[in-house]
Amino acid sequence: MGVRYKGEHGSFEGFVEDFQSDPISSGPKIASKLSIKVKFNWENKKDKFFGVKKLQFHSMNHDRSMMRERLYWHLLASFGNPVPRCVHAKVFINDVYSGIYALTEQIDGRFTNHHFEDGDGNLYKSVWPIEPDDTLKPESILKDALKTNEEEGDVSQMKLFATEILGASLPDIDSIVALWFDVDKLVRLYVVMNVLGHKDSAIFGGVGFGASPNGNFYWYVEAKNKRVHLIPWDMDQEIGGPGYVGNGSDYWRRRFGLMTEEEADLSEIDKAKDEESEKADGSPDEDARSDKELSGPSRDKLVLAIRAQFSGERYAERYEEFLKNHYNSEAVEPLLDRWSAQIEDAVAAAANLYNDVPTLTEQRQAVAAIKRIVRDYDKNDPPGCLW
């Protein structure tokens, strides 16, 4: 059995000594817990631990409510999207209680076999098949991103998908998208992501920069059919968290008192810098600025082709359906109450051992803030489609 800490920039910054972002490196941990991955190495590779090959324990260090990730996955699943299972778990390391984590299912070949009829295709992690300058991603990078069928390394289906997108004329682009995607499922996915937030994602772009800014997602490319699926990842900073876009990146967090004093100070500094920049450069195009801030830097043809599906009657119908049947107080609050009752003893026990985790009172206050976000969503000019 192998055990290691997992994650990237957001999992370690502030929780380890001497953090460096490029390349990621650090000293010893200073937080009471970090996210952990456990891998089982059986003599027979077909053997599994209760049906899985790996366990992932997410620390939820960014989430004082300890509810965001589980709620996000639940809402995605309830709206017809294939997502990993997620529950809370008490973790003990060498018989010492480490705290409460989110036990989140690994997205792997076993996952694709369960969720897709043609489940033997390629799974890719965090790779966009088209470069920002509308050229094909190099084959070597596509192969490096494979999470299934690594030995075969056949990425021809992904290359064909990208090639057909790049070769499509403007009048034909919707038909090419409809050929490769289940468009209704794609719209359902982005309705949820638009309402709940997912700034660092495949389409929002958000905080990613460089040659391929899109992050926190998987592609599943079927083996026998022309069909691709986008699967999001990393949801712990949404629904009022640091990554939530909602009515602007700070709107809900400030409105419901979710920002720390340090975050509020930094927000005011950034706002002042923006105002100074506007005075120096002249008044910016407000629509263009909003699009840049909320959509991220990627503007390749695939991003634009996908975004084109999120307008008009289909999007509006699915948006109203999600709010009516899934994202409202009557649906969400009983879930939060039930899950909070499940973990309250574990939260209190961790707070008695460690001073950097929420007390039970603080956890309940954070859950109450999420309830207010859900309750007030439809009363405060919700953003609709952000792109």
PELINHU-V236694 format. One record per residue. N is the residue number from 1. RES is the residue in one letter. BURIAL is 1 if it has 16 or more other C-alpha atoms within 10 Angstrom, else 0. Layout:
# PELINHU-V236694
N|RES|BURIAL, N|RES|BURIAL
This chain:
# PELINHU-V236694
1|M|0, 2|G|0, 3|V|0, 4|R|0, 5|Y|1, 6|K|1, 7|G|0, 8|E|0, 9|H|0, 10|G|0, 11|S|1, 12|F|1, 13|E|1, 14|G|0, 15|F|1, 16|V|1, 17|E|0, 18|D|0, 19|F|1, 20|Q|0, 21|S|0, 22|D|0, 23|P|0, 24|I|0, 25|S|0, 26|S|0, 27|G|0, 28|P|0, 29|K|1, 30|I|0, 31|A|1, 32|S|1, 33|K|1, 34|L|1, 35|S|1, 36|I|1, 37|K|1, 38|V|1, 39|K|0, 40|F|1, 41|N|0, 42|W|0, 43|E|0, 44|N|0, 45|K|0, 46|K|0, 47|D|0, 48|K|0, 49|F|0, 50|F|0, 51|G|0, 52|V|0, 53|K|1, 54|K|1, 55|L|1, 56|Q|1, 57|F|1, 58|H|1, 59|S|1, 60|M|1, 61|N|1, 62|H|1, 63|D|1, 64|R|1, 65|S|1, 66|M|1, 67|M|1, 68|R|1, 69|E|1, 70|R|1, 71|L|1, 72|Y|1, 73|W|1, 74|H|1, 75|L|1, 76|L|1, 77|A|1, 78|S|0, 79|F|1, 80|G|0, 81|N|1, 82|P|1, 83|V|1, 84|P|1, 85|R|0, 86|C|1, 87|V|1, 88|H|1, 89|A|1, 90|K|1, 91|V|1, 92|F|0, 93|I|0, 94|N|0, 95|D|0, 96|V|0, 97|Y|0, 98|S|1, 99|G|1, 100|I|1, 101|Y|1, 102|A|1, 103|L|1, 104|T|1, 105|E|1, 106|Q|1, 107|I|1, 108|D|1, 109|G|1, 110|R|0, 111|F|1, 112|T|1, 113|N|0, 114|H|0, 115|H|0, 116|F|0, 117|E|0, 118|D|0, 119|G|1, 120|D|1, 121|G|1, 122|N|1, 123|L|1, 124|Y|1, 125|K|1, 126|S|1, 127|V|1, 128|W|1, 129|P|1, 130|I|1, 131|E|1, 132|P|1, 133|D|0, 134|D|1, 135|T|0, 136|L|1, 137|K|1, 138|P|0, 139|E|0, 140|S|0, 141|I|0, 142|L|1, 143|K|1, 144|D|0, 145|A|1, 146|L|1, 147|K|1, 148|T|1, 149|N|0, 150|E|0, 151|E|0, 152|E|0, 153|G|0, 154|D|1, 155|V|1, 156|S|0, 157|Q|1, 158|M|1, 159|K|1, 160|L|0, 161|F|1, 162|A|1, 163|T|1, 164|E|0, 165|I|1, 166|L|1, 167|G|0, 168|A|0, 169|S|0, 170|L|0, 171|P|0, 172|D|0, 173|I|1, 174|D|1, 175|S|0, 176|I|1, 177|V|1, 178|A|0, 179|L|0, 180|W|1, 181|F|1, 182|D|0, 183|V|1, 184|D|0, 185|K|1, 186|L|1, 187|V|1, 188|R|1, 189|L|1, 190|Y|1, 191|V|1, 192|V|1, 193|M|1, 194|N|1, 195|V|1, 196|L|1, 197|G|1, 198|H|1, 199|K|1, 200|D|1, 201|S|1, 202|A|1, 203|I|1, 204|F|1, 205|G|1, 206|G|1, 207|V|1, 208|G|1, 209|F|0, 210|G|0, 211|A|0, 212|S|1, 213|P|1, 214|N|1, 215|G|1, 216|N|1, 217|F|1, 218|Y|1, 219|W|1, 220|Y|1, 221|V|1, 222|E|1, 223|A|0, 224|K|0, 225|N|0, 226|K|0, 227|R|1, 228|V|1, 229|H|1, 230|L|1, 231|I|1, 232|P|1, 233|W|1, 234|D|1, 235|M|1, 236|D|1, 237|Q|1, 238|E|1, 239|I|1, 240|G|1, 241|G|1, 242|P|1, 243|G|1, 244|Y|1, 245|V|1, 246|G|1, 247|N|1, 248|G|0, 249|S|1, 250|D|1, 251|Y|0, 252|W|1, 253|R|1, 254|R|0, 255|R|0, 256|F|0, 257|G|0, 258|L|1, 259|M|1, 260|T|0, 261|E|0, 262|E|0, 263|E|0, 264|A|1, 265|D|0, 266|L|0, 267|S|1, 268|E|0, 269|I|0, 270|D|0, 271|K|0, 272|A|0, 273|K|0, 274|D|0, 275|E|0, 276|E|0, 277|S|0, 278|E|0, 279|K|0, 280|A|0, 281|D|0, 282|G|0, 283|S|0, 284|P|0, 285|D|0, 286|E|0, 287|D|0, 288|A|0, 289|R|0, 290|S|0, 291|D|0, 292|K|1, 293|E|1, 294|L|1, 295|S|1, 296|G|1, 297|P|1, 298|S|1, 299|R|1, 300|D|1, 301|K|1, 302|L|1, 303|V|1, 304|L|0, 305|A|1, 306|I|1, 307|R|1, 308|A|0, 309|Q|1, 310|F|1, 311|S|0, 312|G|0, 313|E|0, 314|R|0, 315|Y|1, 316|A|1, 317|E|0, 318|R|1, 319|Y|1, 320|E|0, 321|E|0, 322|F|1, 323|L|1, 324|K|0, 325|N|0, 326|H|1, 327|Y|1, 328|N|1, 329|S|1, 330|E|0, 331|A|0, 332|V|1, 333|E|1, 334|P|0, 335|L|0, 336|L|1, 337|D|0, 338|R|0, 339|W|1, 340|S|1, 341|A|0, 342|Q|0, 343|I|1, 344|E|1, 345|D|0, 346|A|1, 347|V|1, 348|A|1, 349|A|1, 350|A|1, 351|A|1, 352|N|0, 353|L|0, 354|Y|0, 355|N|0, 356|D|0, 357|V|1, 358|P|1, 359|T|1, 360|L|1, 361|T|0, 362|E|0, 363|Q|1, 364|R|1, 365|Q|1, 366|A|1, 367|V|1, 368|A|1, 369|A|1, 370|I|1, 371|K|1, 372|R|1, 373|I|1, 374|V|1, 375|R|1, 376|D|0, 377|Y|1, 378|D|0, 379|K|0, 380|N|0, 381|D|0, 382|P|0, 383|P|0, 384|G|0, 385|C|1, 386|L|1, 387|W|1
